[in-house]
């Protein structure tokens, strides 16, 4: 675990790691967006997002609220 989030390598600061916890894309709370290429099966980490309700679309984080690192490099190529 790193002291600060690493948007290029996908590592999280201790507070982000703790808050990601058991969240999944189907539950409310903080989760991580992963995209999967259906042809190759390769997964890409795109960053953390927060959902107030399980049915919400979610809001992507552009910075870590705990360590302040800019997370926008993770969002490259996303068209939401």
Residue frames as qw, qx, qy, qz and C-alpha x, y, z in Angstrom:
[[0.000, 0.890, 0.457, 0.000, 0.00, 0.00, 0.00],
 [0.435, 0.398, 0.005, 0.808, 1.34, 3.39, -1.00],
 [0.172, -0.366, -0.409, 0.818, 1.36, 6.62, 1.03],
 [0.344, 0.462, -0.008, -0.817, -0.52, 8.34, -1.81],
 [0.785, 0.436, 0.406, -0.170, -2.72, 7.12, -4.65],
 [0.265, -0.367, 0.640, 0.621, -0.92, 6.22, -7.89],
 [0.643, 0.516, 0.163, -0.542, -3.16, 6.94, -10.92],
 [0.472, 0.559, -0.609, -0.305, -0.75, 5.30, -13.37],
 [0.213, 0.247, -0.939, 0.109, -0.10, 2.14, -11.35],
 [0.623, -0.368, -0.525, -0.447, -3.49, 1.79, -9.68],
 [0.459, -0.154, -0.696, 0.530, -2.28, 1.82, -6.07],
 [0.316, -0.791, -0.328, -0.408, -4.37, 3.50, -3.39],
 [0.014, -0.506, 0.512, -0.694, -3.49, 5.53, -0.30],
 [0.112, -0.077, -0.917, 0.375, -4.39, 3.83, 3.03],
 [0.342, 0.292, 0.427, -0.784, -7.62, 5.83, 3.45],
 [0.592, 0.311, -0.369, -0.646, -8.87, 5.10, -0.09],
 [0.383, 0.143, -0.912, -0.046, -7.99, 1.42, 0.32],
 [0.056, 0.150, 0.811, -0.562, -9.90, 1.25, 3.61],
 [0.434, 0.368, 0.249, -0.784, -12.97, 3.01, 2.16],
 [0.488, 0.250, -0.644, -0.534, -13.10, 0.91, -1.01],
 [0.497, -0.171, 0.720, -0.452, -13.64, -2.06, 1.29],
 [0.400, 0.172, 0.900, 0.017, -16.32, -4.48, 0.14],
 [0.441, 0.589, 0.106, -0.669, -18.10, -2.19, -2.33],
 [0.464, 0.162, 0.766, 0.413, -19.15, -3.59, -5.69],
 [0.050, -0.051, -0.391, -0.918, -20.64, -1.88, -8.77],
 [0.373, -0.451, -0.703, -0.404, -24.08, -3.15, -7.71],
 [0.456, -0.616, -0.538, 0.351, -24.06, -1.59, -4.22],
 [0.014, -0.974, -0.039, -0.222, -24.04, 1.97, -2.89],
 [0.633, -0.680, 0.195, 0.314, -20.81, 3.49, -1.69],
 [0.064, 0.794, -0.512, -0.322, -17.30, 3.75, -3.07],
 [0.901, 0.126, 0.405, 0.095, -16.28, 1.30, -5.82],
 [0.226, -0.509, 0.555, 0.618, -13.74, 1.00, -8.62],
 [0.725, 0.576, 0.036, -0.376, -14.68, 1.13, -12.31],
 [0.423, -0.301, 0.771, 0.369, -13.06, -1.66, -14.30],
 [0.667, 0.520, -0.143, -0.515, -13.59, -2.01, -18.06],
 [0.642, -0.149, 0.736, 0.155, -13.23, -5.40, -19.74],
 [0.344, 0.440, -0.551, -0.620, -12.42, -5.88, -23.42],
 [0.856, 0.068, 0.349, -0.375, -14.83, -8.64, -24.46],
 [0.790, 0.528, -0.307, -0.062, -12.57, -9.81, -27.29],
 [0.468, 0.488, -0.639, 0.366, -9.36, -10.19, -25.28],
 [0.725, -0.512, -0.456, 0.071, -10.68, -10.41, -21.71],
 [0.464, 0.133, -0.302, 0.822, -8.16, -7.76, -20.65],
 [0.286, -0.836, -0.458, 0.099, -9.32, -5.53, -17.79],
 [0.328, 0.432, -0.094, 0.835, -8.47, -1.84, -17.40],
 [0.304, -0.568, -0.527, 0.554, -8.70, 0.10, -14.16],
 [0.163, 0.635, 0.325, 0.681, -10.52, 3.43, -14.76],
 [0.044, 0.337, -0.339, 0.877, -10.79, 4.84, -11.26],
 [0.072, -0.323, -0.818, 0.470, -12.95, 5.12, -8.16],
 [0.255, -0.382, -0.334, -0.823, -16.51, 6.39, -8.11],
 [0.113, 0.093, 0.716, -0.682, -19.20, 6.97, -5.48],
 [0.336, -0.376, -0.665, -0.551, -22.89, 5.97, -5.54],
 [0.313, -0.236, 0.423, -0.817, -25.39, 7.34, -2.99],
 [0.812, 0.064, 0.360, -0.456, -27.90, 4.60, -3.88],
 [0.588, -0.089, 0.764, 0.252, -27.36, 1.22, -5.52],
 [0.545, 0.641, 0.532, 0.098, -29.46, 2.39, -8.50],
 [0.034, 0.913, -0.134, -0.384, -27.36, 5.55, -9.07],
 [0.761, 0.613, -0.130, 0.165, -25.05, 5.84, -12.06],
 [0.769, -0.382, -0.043, 0.510, -22.24, 7.05, -9.79],
 [0.130, 0.983, -0.125, 0.018, -19.83, 9.98, -9.76],
 [0.836, 0.228, -0.190, 0.461, -16.20, 9.47, -10.79],
 [0.478, -0.790, 0.023, 0.382, -13.52, 10.98, -8.55],
 [0.575, 0.751, -0.108, 0.305, -11.10, 13.32, -10.29],
 [0.155, 0.604, -0.594, 0.508, -8.94, 13.54, -7.15],
 [0.566, -0.236, -0.752, 0.242, -8.50, 11.50, -3.99],
 [0.354, -0.814, -0.148, -0.436, -10.43, 13.16, -1.13],
 [0.791, -0.588, -0.032, 0.167, -7.86, 11.86, 1.39],
 [0.678, -0.293, 0.213, 0.640, -4.41, 12.36, -0.15],
 [0.166, 0.822, 0.011, -0.544, -5.34, 14.93, -2.83],
 [0.341, -0.224, 0.711, 0.572, -3.69, 13.16, -5.79],
 [0.507, 0.425, -0.207, -0.721, -5.12, 13.98, -9.25],
 [0.591, 0.036, 0.805, -0.029, -6.85, 10.80, -10.54],
 [0.591, 0.645, 0.031, -0.484, -7.82, 12.10, -14.00],
 [0.160, 0.508, -0.779, -0.330, -5.04, 10.11, -15.76],
 [0.317, 0.064, 0.937, -0.130, -7.12, 6.99, -14.90],
 [0.500, 0.570, 0.456, -0.465, -10.11, 8.39, -16.83],
 [0.103, 0.491, -0.553, -0.665, -8.35, 8.59, -20.20],
 [0.181, 0.037, -0.867, -0.462, -10.50, 7.13, -22.93],
 [0.089, 0.422, 0.842, -0.323, -13.79, 7.05, -20.96],
 [0.204, -0.181, -0.343, -0.899, -16.85, 8.38, -22.74],
 [0.021, -0.364, -0.855, 0.368, -19.67, 8.41, -20.17]]
